[in-house]
Every structure is written in C-alpha cells, then in structure tokens.
C-alpha cells in the first residue's frame, strides 16, 4: 500500500481480526497536528502571521524528545490533571459527557481504545501519551454508514452512538510537536509512523505512510466520513484507566472533545 488514499474499504476489511484478552487487559483499579499542520498553516506559523493557541507556545512550537520527556514527567506526576471533562465511574457505571450531556460508555469501547494506545507505544508510533506527542484521534465511519445511521442525528446523539459502533475507526495524529530530525534514527522513525488508524472491531492498528508533499498529517480514507468530537487522552498518575507496556504501568484519562486540552 504505497499511499493511504489507495486503501479501499474492501482491502481494510480483509485485515485479520484478533481476539483481545479483555478480562486480563482492562484495568479500572477502583475506578487531534496542532490544527493538523497543513502547508498553509505551517507557512503562516513560520512567517509569524498565525500564532498557534497552545498551552506550550511560550516555550516554542517544536520540541526535542528530551524536552518533551521532561514536560511529560512533570505533567504525569502533577497534582492537577491537564485533561478535563474526563470519563468517570459513578454508581458502577462508566460515564462520558459531551457539551454537558452525560451518557454511558461501554467497557468494550474503552478496552479497544486502550489497546490502540498500547499498540501505538509498543510499535514505536509514539513515545508519550500527552499533548506534545499522542493526545487525540479523529473518529470516522464509512460514508454509507454515516448517511444511513448518523446523518440525521444531533451532535450529542452522534457521540452516544459511536461508542457502541463496531464499524468505527479512529485516525491518530502523533508526534504533534516533535522536532523532526531525519539524521536521528529514533526521531525519524517516530515521525514517519505518526499516522495510525485504530479499529473498534478488534482489527490490529494500521500505521500509515507519510502522505506525499509538505503535509505530514494523513487524512481519513476517501470512503470515510468524520463523525463526533475529537477523542482526547492524557497520561496522569491518578488516571481512571491504565495500560502496561515495557514492564511499566501508565495511567491515563480519556475525554470526548475536551477543547481546554490544547
């Protein structure tokens, strides 16, 4: 598959499904680039015409891996969480909220999302789960499903439906603020794997090639339609959820469309 745009829905449906060890993996333990960095925006930022509205902009727009690591550790162990409007457990139910409306979120949706993030880290497609690296995803479904099942729904109804939709995909844009150094094998590899698709029907994640041209953030497939708000996530020592990778536990929180986390 030389270019992502050439991947058909039929090709993707041929991917081998995997069975997730749900009960062993899912742990509750008591409980999308900056503006996608399109070429015009890149030039505007470089020329000082447009200032990116980010909590980190006073430190500069791009960071080395070591600079990102230090900020990540500060935020991970901080008393206050950076991510707000997070999913919580209340009265034994896992609840999400969008624009002030709460709704139940199935454990299976969270389990698949956590598996995406675990695989992203283990396959070297991201280093850290926070704003400067991997922190968001774009939900999508096929155009056919969107027209038949989502088109007439309100924004609130769409997000409530997508958490139960096994046809759902998520396009993750990682390395959001990583300074790309082609001479550094680790950084170059991370950046070239920055576009990842995760599925909610138990297929493995797909690491996409960088698109041709100046733009490095891939689009969703040409047969797909974006649906719902951004998926947001951030690691924190007191996070509601956890994954284990590299022999370590990473706790994290998940949110739908948390606009404060930018």
C-alpha positions in Angstrom: 0.0 0.0 0.0 2.0 2.9 -1.2 -0.4 5.7 -0.3 -3.2 5.7 2.2 -5.6 7.2 -0.3 -5.4 3.9 -2.3 -6.6 1.7 0.5 -10.1 0.6 -0.3 -12.7 -0.4 2.3 -12.6 -4.0 0.9 -8.8 -4.1 1.4 -9.1 -3.0 5.0 -11.9 -5.5 5.8 -9.5 -8.3 4.8 -7.3 -7.5 7.8 -7.0 -10.4 10.2 -9.1 -9.9 13.3 -7.6 -10.6 16.7 -9.2 -11.7 19.9 -8.4 -9.4 22.9 -7.8 -10.9 26.3 -10.4 -8.4 27.7 -10.6 -9.5 31.3 -6.9 -9.8 31.7 -6.1 -6.5 30.0 -8.8 -4.0 31.0 -8.0 -2.4 34.4 -10.0 0.2 36.1 -8.5 -0.4 39.6 -11.2 1.3 41.6 -12.5 3.3 39.3 -6.1 15.6 17.4 -1.2 18.0 14.1 -1.9 21.3 16.0 -4.6 22.3 13.6 -3.3 19.3 11.6 -0.3 21.3 10.3 -1.5 21.8 6.8 1.1 23.5 4.5 -0.7 26.9 4.6 -0.8 26.9 8.4 2.8 25.7 8.6 3.9 28.7 6.4 1.7 31.1 8.4 3.2 30.0 11.7 6.8 30.1 10.3 6.1 33.7 9.0 4.6 34.8 12.3 1.2 35.5 10.7 -0.6 33.0 12.7 0.2 32.1 16.3 -0.9 28.6 17.4 -3.0 28.8 20.5 -1.4 26.2 22.6 -0.5 26.0 26.3 3.1 25.4 25.3 3.6 28.1 22.7 5.5 30.4 25.1 8.2 27.7 25.0 8.2 27.3 21.2 6.2 25.2 18.8 8.6 22.2 18.3 10.4 20.2 20.9 13.2 17.7 21.1 12.4 14.3 22.5 14.3 15.1 25.7 12.4 18.4 26.2 9.1 16.5 25.6 10.1 13.8 28.1 10.7 16.4 30.9 7.4 18.1 30.4 5.6 14.7 30.2 7.0 13.7 33.5 6.1 17.0 35.1 2.5 16.7 34.0 2.3 12.9 34.8 3.2 13.5 38.4 1.5 16.8 38.9 -1.3 17.0 41.5 -3.8 18.5 38.9 -4.7 16.9 35.7 -4.3 18.7 32.4 -7.2 16.9 30.8 -10.6 18.0 31.9 -14.2 16.7 31.1 -12.9 13.1 31.6 -14.7 9.8 31.7 -15.6 8.8 35.2 -17.1 5.9 37.1 -20.2 6.7 39.1 -22.5 4.2 40.8 -20.8 1.4 39.0 -21.3 3.0 35.5 -18.7 4.5 33.2 -19.9 7.9 32.1 -18.7 10.3 29.4 -20.0 13.7 28.7 -20.2 16.0 25.6 -21.5 19.6 25.7 -23.0 19.0 29.2 -24.8 15.8 28.4 -23.7 12.6 30.2 -24.1 9.1 28.6 -22.9 5.6 29.4 -19.8 4.3 27.7 -19.3 0.6 27.2 -16.3 -1.1 28.7 -15.6 -2.6 25.3 -15.1 0.9 23.7 -12.6 1.8 26.4 -10.9 -1.6 26.1 -10.3 -1.1 22.3 -9.2 2.5 22.8 -6.6 1.4 25.4 -5.4 -1.4 23.1 -4.9 1.2 20.3 -2.7 3.3 22.7 -0.8 0.3 24.0 0.0 -0.8 20.4 0.9 2.7 19.3 3.5 2.8 22.0 4.8 -0.7 21.5 5.1 -0.3 17.8 7.1 2.9 18.1 4.4 5.1 16.6 4.5 7.5 19.7 6.6 7.9 22.8 4.3 9.7 25.2 0.6 10.0 25.8 0.2 13.7 26.2 -0.2 17.0 24.3 3.2 17.2 22.7 3.1 13.7 21.3 0.0 11.4 21.1 -3.1 13.1 22.6 -6.0 12.9 20.2 -7.8 10.9 17.5 -10.4 11.6 14.8 -13.4 9.3 14.7 -14.8 8.1 11.4 -17.2 5.7 9.7 -17.8 4.8 6.1 -19.9 7.3 4.0 -22.6 4.7 3.7 -22.9 4.1 7.4 -22.8 7.9 8.1 -25.6 8.6 5.6 -27.8 5.7 6.9 -27.2 5.9 10.6 -25.6 9.2 11.6 -26.7 11.9 9.2 -30.0 12.8 11.0 -28.6 12.7 14.5 -27.7 15.7 16.6 -24.0 16.2 17.8 -24.9 14.7 21.2 -26.6 11.7 19.6 -23.7 11.0 17.3 -21.2 10.7 20.1 -23.6 8.5 22.1 -23.9 6.2 19.1 -20.3 6.0 18.1 -19.2 4.5 21.4 -21.3 1.4 20.5 -20.4 1.2 16.8 -18.1 -1.7 15.8 -17.6 -0.2 12.4 -15.9 2.9 14.0 -12.3 3.8 13.2 -10.0 6.4 14.8 -7.2 8.3 13.0 -4.5 9.2 15.5 -2.0 12.0 14.7 1.0 11.6 16.9 4.4 13.5 17.2 2.3 16.7 17.3 5.2 18.9 18.5 8.2 16.7 17.8 11.1 18.4 16.0 11.7 16.1 13.1 15.4 15.2 12.8 16.0 12.9 9.8 19.6 12.3 11.0 18.3 10.8 14.3 17.1 7.2 13.6 14.8 7.2 16.6 13.1 10.5 15.9 12.9 9.9 12.2 11.2 6.5 12.8 8.7 8.1 15.3 7.8 10.8 12.9 7.3 8.5 9.9 4.9 6.4 12.0 2.9 9.4 13.2 -0.3 8.5 11.4 -2.2 5.5 12.9 -5.6 4.0 12.5 -7.3 2.1 15.3 -10.4 0.0 14.9 -13.3 -0.9 17.2 -13.9 -4.4 15.7 -10.7 -5.9 17.1 -8.5 -5.5 14.0 -4.9 -4.5 14.6 -3.9 -0.9 14.3 -2.6 0.3 10.9 0.5 2.5 10.7 0.2 4.7 7.6 3.0 6.1 5.4 3.5 9.8 5.5 1.4 11.5 2.8 3.2 12.9 -0.2 4.0 16.7 -0.2 4.5 19.1 2.7 1.7 17.9 4.8 2.6 15.1 7.3 -0.8 14.5 8.9 -2.8 11.9 6.9 -6.5 12.4 6.1 -9.1 9.8 6.9 -9.8 7.4 4.0 -11.6 8.8 0.9 -14.5 6.4 1.6 -14.9 7.6 5.1 -16.8 10.4 6.9 -15.6 12.1 10.2 -18.1 11.7 13.0 -18.3 13.0 16.5 -15.9 15.1 18.5 -12.1 14.6 18.9 -11.0 11.7 21.1 -8.7 13.2 23.7 -6.4 11.4 26.2 -3.5 12.2 28.5 -1.4 10.2 30.9 -1.6 11.1 34.7 -0.6 9.2 37.8 -4.2 9.3 39.0 -5.8 8.4 35.7 -9.0 6.4 35.6 -7.6 3.8 33.2 -4.2 2.0 32.7 -2.1 0.1 30.2 1.0 -1.9 30.7 3.9 -1.6 28.3 7.6 -2.1 28.6 7.0 -3.6 32.1 5.5 -0.4 33.4 2.0 0.8 34.1 0.8 4.0 32.5 -2.3 5.5 34.0 -4.4 7.9 31.8 -7.7 9.6 31.3 -10.0 9.8 28.3 -12.3 12.6 27.1 -14.6 13.5 24.3 -13.9 16.9 22.7 -12.1 18.5 25.6 -11.3 21.8 24.0 -9.3 23.0 27.0 -6.6 20.4 26.3 -4.7 22.1 23.5 
